[in-house]
């Protein structure tokens, strides 16, 4: 893992901790709005765009609220 990948992964872990707490109390329709409008979700989406290999990890924490990026390992659920 390069320094940039490690840095992005550390940031992702921190963001996912915050997102998990929020998503536990949301209904699916609220999750869709959160993904579309939340700055936290936008940061996660930005990392996911750079690192599609993190999709499975993101989904394991917050569920399938983010669309699978092209090339994501395990993206076909």
N, C-alpha and C positions, 0 to 999 in steps of 0.2 A: 504494500500500500504506500503510495507516495505521500509526501507531506500534505499536499493539497487534498488528496482523498481522505487522509486521516483527519484533517481539519474540518472538512465537510461532514465527515461521519460524526465527529464529536458534536458539531453544531446540530446535526440531525437528531442525535440522541437527546440533546437538551430540548429541542423543539417538540419532539415526540412525547417527552414527559409532560410538557404543558398541554399538548393536544389531547393526550389520553384522558387527562382529568376533565377536560371540557367535553369530549365526545361521549363519556360515560353517561352523561345526563341528557344527551340530545336524541331526538327522534330522527329517522332517516331524512325527512324533509328539511329539518333544521340543519343536519349535516351538510346537505347540498348547498344551502345558503352559506354556511360557514366556509366551505371549500371555495365558493365563488367570491366571498367578500372579506374574509378575515386576512389580516396581514400575516398572522402566524401560518395559516394555510398556504399563503402565497410563498412564504419562505421555504416551506417544505416542498412545494411544487417546483421551486427554483432548483433546489438540491436534487430533486428527482429527475429534472430535465438533464442535469449534468451527469447524474449517476443512476441510470435506470436499474442497475443491479441492486439498488436499495429497496426496490418496490416491495419485495416479499417481507422485508423487515418492517416497512411502514404499514403494510396491510396487517401484519401480525399485531401491531400495537393499536392502530386506530380503526381497523376494518377496511373494507374495500371502498372507502369514500373518495379516493383519488383514482382517476382513470389510469389504466395500465399504459405506461409508455412503450413505444416500439422498442423491442430489444430487451425488455425486462425479463430476467430469469424467473420462471414460474408465473408469468403474467396470465397465462390461460388458466382460469379457475373454473 
